[in-house]
Amino acid sequence: MDRTANAVWQGNLKEGNGTLATQSGALKGTPYSFKARFEDESGKAGTNPEELIAAAHAGCYAMQLSHFLAENGTPAIELDAKAVVTLVPGTGITGSALTLVGKVPGIDAAKFQELAEKAKAECPVSKALGAIKVSLDAKLG
């Protein structure tokens, strides 16, 4: 199974800009730029690769954990996953910090933690991010 995305960049690094599009159409002409990546912490200037990695990681993680919870006989009502991807200019991407609040009836805290850690280890995006530190803070809510 292949998924595709397209990036078009015009100009130099600092003054140039680009657009991103995805096969699904979820992104279509979505702007990205040096400013959006390195200067505008509000996220209002457009997207950037790190934000997209964070979205992919949070989404993949929540799906993987939902599978393990269902296999355990304790399906989740809701999994609210967030990923914060850290970029250190001059060094690169150094980590992805996952946080999760799960509404999962009928599970004890120890089993929830076990499955949350297992999902962190086995989610395909976590595996792809093997060169960086991936952390997890998971709680029942």
C-alpha positions in Angstrom: 0.0 0.0 0.0 1.5 3.3 -1.0 0.3 6.8 -0.1 1.4 9.9 -1.9 2.0 13.6 -1.3 3.4 16.3 -3.5 5.4 19.3 -2.5 6.1 22.3 -4.9 8.7 24.8 -3.7 9.5 28.1 -5.4 12.5 30.3 -4.6 15.2 30.1 -2.1 15.0 28.7 1.5 14.3 31.9 3.4 12.2 33.9 1.0 10.7 31.0 -1.0 7.4 29.2 -0.3 5.6 26.1 -1.3 2.4 24.2 -1.3 1.6 20.6 -0.3 -1.1 18.3 -1.6 -2.0 14.8 -0.6 -3.5 11.9 -2.4 -6.7 12.0 -0.3 -7.2 15.7 -0.9 -7.0 16.5 2.8 -4.2 18.9 1.9 -4.6 20.7 -1.4 -2.5 23.8 -2.1 -1.6 24.0 1.6 1.1 26.6 2.1 4.4 26.0 3.8 7.4 28.2 4.2 10.6 29.0 6.2 8.6 31.3 8.4 6.0 28.7 9.0 8.7 26.2 9.9 11.2 28.2 11.9 9.7 31.6 12.9 5.9 31.5 13.4 5.3 29.5 16.6 1.6 30.3 16.4 1.2 28.0 13.4 -0.9 30.5 11.5 1.6 31.0 8.7 1.0 27.6 7.1 2.0 24.0 7.9 5.5 22.5 8.1 7.0 19.0 8.0 7.1 18.6 11.7 3.5 19.5 12.2 2.6 16.8 9.6 4.8 14.2 11.3 3.1 15.1 14.6 -0.4 14.6 13.0 0.7 11.3 11.5 2.2 10.1 14.8 -0.9 11.0 16.9 -3.3 9.5 14.4 -1.4 6.3 14.0 -0.8 5.9 17.7 -4.5 6.3 18.5 -5.5 3.8 15.9 -3.0 1.2 17.1 -4.0 1.6 20.8 -7.7 1.3 19.8 -6.9 -2.0 18.2 -5.1 -3.3 21.3 -7.9 -2.1 23.6 -10.6 -3.8 21.5 -8.5 -7.1 21.5 -8.4 -6.8 25.3 -12.2 -6.6 25.4 -12.1 -3.1 26.6 -12.8 -0.9 23.6 -12.2 2.8 24.1 -15.0 5.4 24.0 -12.5 8.1 23.1 -8.7 8.4 22.7 -7.4 11.9 22.7 -3.8 11.7 21.4 -1.4 14.6 20.8 2.1 14.5 19.5 4.6 17.3 19.9 7.5 16.9 17.4 10.6 18.9 18.4 12.9 20.4 15.8 16.2 21.8 16.9 17.6 24.0 14.1 21.0 22.8 13.1 20.4 19.4 14.7 17.1 18.2 13.3 14.1 16.5 14.7 15.0 15.2 18.1 11.8 13.8 19.5 8.1 13.1 19.4 6.3 13.4 22.7 2.9 11.6 22.8 0.3 12.5 25.3 -3.0 10.6 25.6 -6.2 10.8 27.6 -8.3 7.7 27.2 -11.9 7.0 28.1 -11.8 3.3 28.4 -14.5 1.6 30.6 -13.7 -1.6 32.4 -9.9 -1.4 32.2 -7.5 -1.0 35.2 -4.7 1.6 35.1 -1.9 -1.0 34.9 -3.4 -2.8 31.9 -4.1 0.5 30.2 -0.5 1.6 30.7 0.7 -1.8 29.3 -1.3 -1.5 26.2 -0.5 2.2 25.8 3.2 1.4 25.8 2.7 -1.5 23.5 0.9 0.8 21.0 3.8 3.3 21.2 6.3 0.6 20.4 4.3 -1.0 17.6 2.6 1.9 15.8 4.1 2.0 12.3 4.9 5.8 12.6 6.7 5.2 16.0 8.7 2.5 14.2 9.5 4.9 11.4 10.7 7.5 13.9 13.2 5.0 15.4 16.1 7.5 15.1 14.5 9.9 17.6 13.3 9.7 21.2 9.6 8.9 21.4 8.0 9.5 24.8 4.5 8.8 26.1 2.4 10.2 28.9 -0.9 8.2 28.9 -3.7 8.7 31.4 -7.2 7.4 31.9 -9.7 10.3 31.9 
